[in-house]
C-alpha cells in the first residue's frame, strides 16, 4: 500500500512538473508574439467573438473571456477535487499536517496584500488589485523544483503543494467575496437550485460523473449570468463528487475524475490560459510604467511579501512548538520554498483580469508586468537557494 502511495505521489509530481515547464513555454511564446510583427494577429485571435445561443439564452464573449471563465472553471473543478481528497484521506486529513502549510499560506496571502496596499494607498481605483500578489502558482513552482531533480525531498513537495491548496482556498474566498459584478437574483437562484440536485446524486451515491457534470454545466451558466464569477461553480461541483463508490464495478469517482483531468489541466487548460493572458507588449515600457504603483506593488508583494510572509509565520509556528519542520528540510530550504511561493503567475493573472481587465477600468499600467517580474525573480531566487541548501542524493552505483 505504501509503495502504491509513493508511486502515485511520484507520478503526480512528475505530471505537475512537466505541466509547469509547458506553462513556462506557453507564457514565453505569448510574450514573443506580443512583441513581434504578429502582435495584431495575436490580439485578433483573443478578441475573436464566440457566441452560443439556445433559444433566448445567449452567451456572447470574446475568446479571451471564454478561456478565463470557461477553461478556468475546469481548473477550479480540479482544485476542488484535490482539496476534498486531501481533506478526507490525504495529507491534510491529519491535523498535524495542516498547521505549518496553513500558517504559511496565511502569511503568504496577508503580507503581499499589505505591501500592495501600501504602494497603492493613494489610488482608490488601483486598490481593488490588492489580491493579485496573494496567489501562488503550484504548477510553475513544481516546474522549477523539477529542475533540481532527485535532491528535492518528497516532504518539501508535499509542504509546497499543501500550502498551495490553502492558497487556492483563500483565492476562492477572495474571488467570491470581492470580485463579483452586479448580482442577478434570478440567475443566482437557478445556480442555488442545482445544489440540492447535486446533493441528491451524492446521497444516492451515483458513480457516473455524467449527471454531476450536466448539472454543473447548468450551474456554471447560471453563475455566469448571475454576476458571481462562474469559475466558482467548478469548486462547488467538486464538493459533491463522491470519493467512494457503492458499486463494485467502479473505483472512486472522485479519484477517477481527478486522474483524468490532471493531464487536461496540466497540458491544455493552464498552458492555453497562460498563452492568452501573458502576452504583454514591452513597446514603450519605461521607468514610468515599471515604477507605477500597481506593477511595483505586485512585484514587491510577490517577490518580497510572499517569502517574508510564508517564512516568518512558519518560523514563528515552529518556534512556538505548534508544529515541526518537515523531515528532510532545513531553515534554508524552507526559505527557498517560501521564495518559490512568490511565483503567482496563473492565479495572479486570473485575479488581475477580474480586478482590472473585466471591469473596464482604463489604466495607464499593465499589471501583468509586475506579475511576470515578481514571479521570475521569485523563481530564480527560490531555485538557487534550494540548489545550494539541498544535499544531492548519493549515487547508488
C-alpha positions as CSV (number, residue, x, y, z in Angstrom):
1,X,0.0,0.0,0.0
2,X,2.8,2.4,0.9
3,X,4.6,1.6,-2.4
4,X,1.4,2.4,-4.3
5,X,1.0,5.7,-2.5
6,X,4.7,6.6,-3.2
7,X,4.2,5.6,-6.9
8,X,1.0,7.8,-7.0
9,X,2.9,10.8,-5.5
10,X,5.8,10.3,-7.8
11,X,3.7,10.2,-11.0
12,X,1.6,13.2,-9.7
13,X,4.6,15.4,-9.1
14,X,6.2,14.4,-12.5
15,X,3.0,15.4,-14.2
16,X,2.7,18.7,-12.4
17,X,6.4,19.5,-13.1
18,X,6.0,18.7,-16.8
19,X,2.9,20.9,-16.9
20,X,4.8,23.7,-15.3
21,X,7.5,23.6,-17.9
22,X,4.9,23.6,-20.7
23,X,3.3,26.6,-18.9
24,X,6.6,28.5,-19.0
25,X,6.9,27.9,-22.7
26,X,3.3,29.0,-23.4
27,X,3.9,32.2,-21.5
28,X,7.2,32.8,-23.3
29,X,5.5,32.2,-26.7
30,X,2.8,34.7,-25.8
31,X,5.4,37.4,-24.9
32,X,7.3,36.7,-28.1
33,X,4.2,37.1,-30.2
34,X,3.1,40.2,-28.4
35,X,6.5,41.8,-29.2
36,X,6.7,40.7,-32.8
37,X,5.1,41.8,-36.1
38,X,2.4,39.1,-35.3
39,X,1.1,41.1,-32.4
40,X,-2.0,42.2,-34.3
41,X,-2.9,38.6,-35.1
42,X,-2.4,37.6,-31.5
43,X,-4.7,40.3,-30.3
44,X,-7.2,39.5,-33.1
45,X,-7.2,35.8,-32.0
46,X,-8.0,36.7,-28.4
47,X,-10.7,39.2,-29.5
48,X,-12.5,36.6,-31.7
49,X,-16.2,36.7,-30.8
50,X,-17.6,33.4,-29.8
51,X,-21.4,33.0,-29.3
52,X,-23.5,30.2,-28.0
53,X,-27.3,30.6,-28.3
54,X,-30.1,28.2,-27.2
55,X,-33.5,29.9,-27.7
56,X,-33.4,33.1,-25.7
57,X,-30.3,32.0,-23.8
58,X,-27.3,33.7,-25.2
59,X,-23.6,33.7,-24.2
60,X,-21.5,36.0,-26.3
61,X,-18.0,36.8,-25.3
62,X,-14.6,37.3,-26.9
63,X,-12.4,34.1,-26.9
64,X,-10.2,35.5,-24.1
65,X,-13.2,35.6,-21.7
66,X,-14.3,32.1,-22.7
67,X,-10.8,30.9,-21.7
68,X,-10.9,32.8,-18.4
69,X,-14.5,32.0,-17.5
70,X,-14.8,28.6,-19.1
71,X,-11.5,26.7,-19.1
72,X,-10.5,28.1,-15.7
73,X,-13.7,26.6,-14.3
74,X,-12.3,23.2,-15.2
75,X,-9.1,24.2,-13.4
76,X,-11.1,25.2,-10.3
77,X,-13.1,21.9,-10.5
78,X,-9.8,20.0,-10.3
79,X,-8.7,22.2,-7.4
80,X,-11.9,21.3,-5.6
81,X,-11.4,17.6,-6.2
82,X,-7.9,17.7,-4.9
83,X,-9.0,19.7,-1.9
84,X,-11.8,17.2,-1.0
85,X,-9.5,14.2,-1.4
86,X,-6.7,15.8,0.7
87,X,-9.1,16.7,3.5
88,X,-10.8,13.3,3.7
89,X,-7.9,10.9,3.2
90,X,-4.8,12.7,2.1
91,X,-2.0,14.7,3.8
92,X,-4.5,17.2,5.2
93,X,-6.6,14.6,6.9
94,X,-4.1,14.6,9.7
95,X,-4.5,17.8,11.6
96,X,-0.8,17.9,12.4
97,X,0.0,18.3,8.7
98,X,-2.4,21.2,8.4
99,X,-0.7,23.7,10.8
100,X,2.5,24.5,9.0
101,X,1.2,25.0,5.4
102,X,-1.9,26.6,6.7
103,X,0.0,29.2,8.7
104,X,2.4,29.7,5.8
105,X,-0.5,30.3,3.4
106,X,-2.0,32.9,5.7
107,X,1.3,34.8,5.9
108,X,1.8,34.3,2.1
109,X,-1.6,35.9,1.4
110,X,-1.7,38.7,4.0
111,X,1.8,40.2,3.8
112,X,1.9,40.6,-0.1
113,X,-1.6,42.2,0.0
114,X,-0.3,44.6,2.7
115,X,2.7,45.5,0.5
116,X,0.4,46.2,-2.5
117,X,-2.0,48.3,-0.4
118,X,0.9,50.3,0.9
119,X,2.2,51.2,-2.6
120,X,-1.4,52.0,-3.8
121,X,-2.8,53.7,-0.7
122,X,-3.4,57.0,-2.6
123,X,-5.0,55.3,-5.7
124,X,-8.6,54.2,-4.9
125,X,-9.1,52.5,-8.3
126,X,-5.9,50.6,-8.0
127,X,-6.8,49.3,-4.5
128,X,-9.0,46.6,-5.9
129,X,-6.0,44.8,-7.2
130,X,-4.8,44.0,-3.7
131,X,-5.3,40.3,-4.1
132,X,-3.2,39.9,-7.2
133,X,0.1,39.2,-5.3
134,X,-1.6,36.9,-2.8
135,X,-1.7,33.9,-5.2
136,X,0.8,31.0,-5.7
137,X,1.1,29.1,-8.9
138,X,1.7,25.4,-7.9
139,X,2.4,24.2,-11.5
140,X,5.1,26.8,-12.1
141,X,6.6,26.2,-8.7
142,X,6.8,22.4,-9.2
143,X,8.2,23.1,-12.6
144,X,11.1,25.0,-11.0
145,X,11.5,22.2,-8.4
146,X,11.8,19.6,-11.2
147,X,15.0,21.4,-12.4
148,X,16.6,20.3,-9.1
149,X,16.0,16.6,-9.7
150,X,16.1,13.9,-7.1
151,X,17.7,16.2,-4.4
152,X,14.3,17.6,-3.6
153,X,12.7,15.6,-0.7
154,X,9.1,14.5,-1.0
155,X,8.3,16.3,2.3
156,X,9.2,19.6,0.6
157,X,7.0,18.9,-2.4
158,X,4.1,17.9,-0.1
159,X,4.6,21.1,2.0
160,X,4.6,23.3,-1.1
161,X,1.5,21.5,-2.6
162,X,-0.4,21.7,0.7
163,X,0.4,25.4,1.1
164,X,-0.7,26.0,-2.5
165,X,-4.0,24.2,-1.7
166,X,-4.7,26.5,1.2
167,X,-3.6,29.4,-1.0
168,X,-6.2,28.3,-3.6
169,X,-8.9,28.2,-0.9
170,X,-8.0,31.7,0.0
171,X,-8.2,32.8,-3.7
172,X,-11.6,31.1,-4.0
173,X,-13.0,33.0,-1.0
174,X,-11.5,36.3,-2.2
175,X,-13.0,35.9,-5.7
176,X,-16.4,35.0,-4.3
177,X,-16.4,37.9,-1.8
178,X,-14.7,40.7,-3.6
179,X,-14.7,40.1,-7.4
180,X,-18.4,39.8,-8.3
181,X,-20.3,42.0,-10.7
182,X,-23.9,43.2,-10.3
183,X,-25.8,40.3,-8.9
184,X,-28.8,38.8,-10.8
185,X,-31.1,37.2,-8.2
186,X,-32.9,35.0,-10.7
187,X,-29.7,33.5,-12.1
188,X,-28.2,33.1,-8.7
189,X,-31.4,31.3,-7.6
190,X,-31.1,28.8,-10.5
191,X,-27.5,28.2,-9.5
192,X,-28.6,27.6,-5.9
193,X,-31.3,25.1,-7.0
194,X,-28.5,23.0,-8.6
195,X,-27.0,22.3,-5.2
196,X,-29.9,20.1,-3.8
197,X,-29.9,18.2,-7.1
198,X,-26.2,17.5,-6.7
199,X,-26.7,16.6,-3.0
200,X,-29.4,14.1,-4.1
201,X,-26.9,12.5,-6.6
202,X,-24.3,12.3,-3.9
203,X,-26.6,10.8,-1.3
204,X,-27.7,8.2,-3.8
205,X,-24.0,7.6,-4.5
206,X,-24.2,7.9,-8.2
207,X,-20.9,6.7,-9.5
208,X,-21.2,8.0,-13.1
209,X,-19.9,11.6,-13.4
210,X,-22.3,12.4,-16.3
211,X,-25.3,13.6,-14.2
212,X,-23.0,15.7,-11.9
213,X,-21.3,17.3,-15.0
214,X,-24.7,18.1,-16.7
215,X,-26.0,19.8,-13.6
216,X,-22.6,21.5,-13.1
217,X,-22.8,22.9,-16.7
218,X,-26.3,24.4,-15.8
219,X,-24.8,25.8,-12.6
220,X,-21.8,27.3,-14.5
221,X,-24.2,29.0,-17.0
222,X,-26.4,30.4,-14.2
223,X,-23.4,31.7,-12.2
224,X,-22.0,33.3,-15.4
225,X,-25.3,35.2,-15.8
226,X,-25.6,35.9,-12.0
227,X,-22.5,38.1,-11.6
228,X,-20.8,35.7,-9.2
229,X,-17.7,34.5,-11.0
230,X,-18.6,31.4,-13.0
231,X,-15.3,29.5,-12.1
232,X,-16.6,29.1,-8.6
233,X,-19.2,26.6,-10.0
234,X,-16.3,24.2,-10.5
235,X,-15.3,24.2,-6.8
236,X,-19.0,23.8,-5.7
237,X,-19.5,20.9,-8.1
238,X,-16.3,19.1,-6.9
239,X,-17.6,19.0,-3.3
240,X,-20.5,16.7,-4.4
241,X,-18.5,14.2,-6.3
242,X,-18.4,11.0,-4.1
243,X,-15.0,9.8,-3.0
244,X,-16.2,6.2,-2.5
245,X,-18.5,4.2,-4.8
246,X,-21.1,1.7,-3.6
247,X,-20.7,-0.2,-6.9
248,X,-18.1,-2.9,-7.1
249,X,-17.6,-2.1,-10.8
250,X,-16.5,1.5,-10.1
251,X,-13.5,2.7,-8.2
252,X,-13.5,6.2,-6.5
253,X,-15.5,8.5,-8.8
254,X,-13.6,11.5,-7.4
255,X,-10.1,9.9,-7.9
256,X,-11.0,8.7,-11.4
257,X,-12.1,12.2,-12.4
258,X,-9.0,13.8,-10.8
259,X,-6.8,11.3,-12.6
260,X,-8.5,12.0,-16.0
261,X,-8.5,15.8,-15.5
262,X,-4.8,16.2,-14.4
263,X,-3.4,15.9,-17.9
264,X,-6.1,18.0,-19.4
265,X,-5.5,20.8,-17.0
266,X,-1.7,20.5,-16.9
267,X,-1.2,20.2,-20.6
268,X,-4.1,22.1,-22.1
269,X,-6.1,24.4,-19.7
270,X,-3.3,26.2,-17.9
271,X,-1.0,26.5,-21.0
272,X,-3.9,27.9,-23.0
273,X,-4.7,30.3,-20.2
274,X,-1.0,31.4,-20.0
275,X,-0.8,31.9,-23.7
276,X,-4.0,34.0,-23.7
277,X,-3.0,36.2,-20.7
278,X,0.8,36.6,-20.7
279,X,1.1,38.4,-24.0
280,X,2.4,41.7,-22.6
281,X,4.0,44.1,-25.1
282,X,7.1,45.8,-23.9
283,X,7.0,48.5,-26.6
284,X,7.1,51.9,-24.9
285,X,7.7,50.4,-21.4
286,X,10.0,52.6,-19.5
287,X,10.7,53.7,-15.9
288,X,7.3,55.4,-15.5
289,X,5.4,52.2,-16.3
290,X,7.8,49.9,-14.3
291,X,7.6,52.2,-11.2
292,X,3.8,52.7,-11.4
293,X,2.3,51.8,-8.1
294,X,0.3,48.9,-9.4
295,X,3.0,46.8,-11.1
296,X,5.5,47.9,-8.5
297,X,3.2,46.8,-5.7
298,X,2.5,43.5,-7.3
299,X,6.2,42.8,-8.0
300,X,7.3,43.7,-4.4
301,X,4.3,41.8,-3.0
302,X,5.2,38.6,-4.9
303,X,9.0,38.8,-4.5
304,X,9.4,40.3,-1.0
305,X,5.9,39.9,0.6
306,X,5.5,36.2,-0.2
307,X,8.8,34.9,1.1
308,X,8.6,37.2,4.1
309,X,5.0,36.2,4.9
310,X,5.5,32.4,4.4
311,X,8.9,32.1,6.1
312,X,8.2,34.4,9.1
313,X,4.9,32.8,10.1
314,X,6.3,29.2,9.5
315,X,9.3,30.1,11.6
316,X,7.0,31.5,14.4
317,X,4.8,28.4,14.3
318,X,7.8,26.1,14.7
319,X,9.4,28.2,17.4
320,X,6.1,28.1,19.3
321,X,6.1,24.3,19.0
322,X,2.8,24.3,17.1
323,X,4.5,22.0,14.6
324,X,7.8,20.7,13.4
325,X,10.0,21.4,10.4
326,X,9.2,18.7,7.8
327,X,11.6,15.8,7.7
328,X,14.4,16.4,5.1
329,X,14.0,20.2,5.2
330,X,16.2,22.8,7.0
331,X,15.7,26.5,7.5
332,X,17.4,27.4,4.2
333,X,15.2,25.0,2.2
334,X,12.2,26.4,4.0
335,X,13.2,29.9,2.9
336,X,13.8,28.7,-0.7
337,X,10.4,27.2,-0.7
338,X,8.9,30.4,0.6
339,X,10.6,32.3,-2.2
340,X,9.1,29.9,-4.8
341,X,5.6,30.7,-3.4
342,X,6.2,34.2,-5.0
343,X,5.6,32.6,-8.4
344,X,2.0,33.8,-8.6
345,X,1.7,33.6,-12.4
346,X,-1.5,31.8,-13.3
347,X,-3.7,32.8,-10.3
348,X,-2.3,36.3,-10.2
349,X,-3.1,36.8,-13.9
350,X,-6.6,35.4,-13.3
351,X,-7.3,37.7,-10.3
352,X,-5.7,40.6,-12.3
353,X,-8.2,40.1,-15.1
354,X,-11.0,40.2,-12.6
355,X,-9.7,43.3,-10.9
356,X,-8.9,45.4,-14.0
357,X,-9.4,43.9,-17.4
358,X,-13.0,42.7,-16.9
359,X,-14.1,45.8,-15.0
360,X,-13.4,48.2,-17.9
361,X,-11.1,50.4,-15.8
362,X,-8.9,52.4,-18.2
363,X,-5.5,52.5,-16.5
364,X,-2.0,53.6,-17.7
365,X,-0.4,50.5,-16.4
366,X,-0.2,46.8,-17.2
367,X,-0.5,44.7,-14.0
368,X,1.0,41.7,-16.0
369,X,4.3,43.5,-15.9
370,X,4.5,43.3,-12.1
371,X,3.2,39.6,-12.1
372,X,5.9,38.5,-14.6
373,X,8.8,40.3,-13.0
374,X,7.8,39.3,-9.5
375,X,7.3,35.6,-10.5
376,X,10.6,35.4,-12.4
377,X,12.5,37.0,-9.5
378,X,10.9,34.6,-7.0
379,X,11.5,31.6,-9.2
380,X,15.2,32.4,-9.8
381,X,15.9,33.2,-6.1
382,X,14.0,30.1,-4.9
383,X,15.8,27.9,-7.4
384,X,19.3,29.0,-6.3
385,X,18.6,28.9,-2.6
386,X,17.2,25.4,-2.9
387,X,20.1,24.3,-5.2
388,X,22.7,25.3,-2.5
389,X,20.6,24.2,0.5
390,X,19.5,20.7,-0.5
391,X,22.0,17.9,-0.3
392,X,22.4,16.0,-3.6
393,X,21.4,12.3,-3.1
394,X,24.4,10.0,-3.3
395,X,24.8,7.8,-6.4
396,X,23.6,4.3,-5.6
397,X,26.1,3.0,-8.1
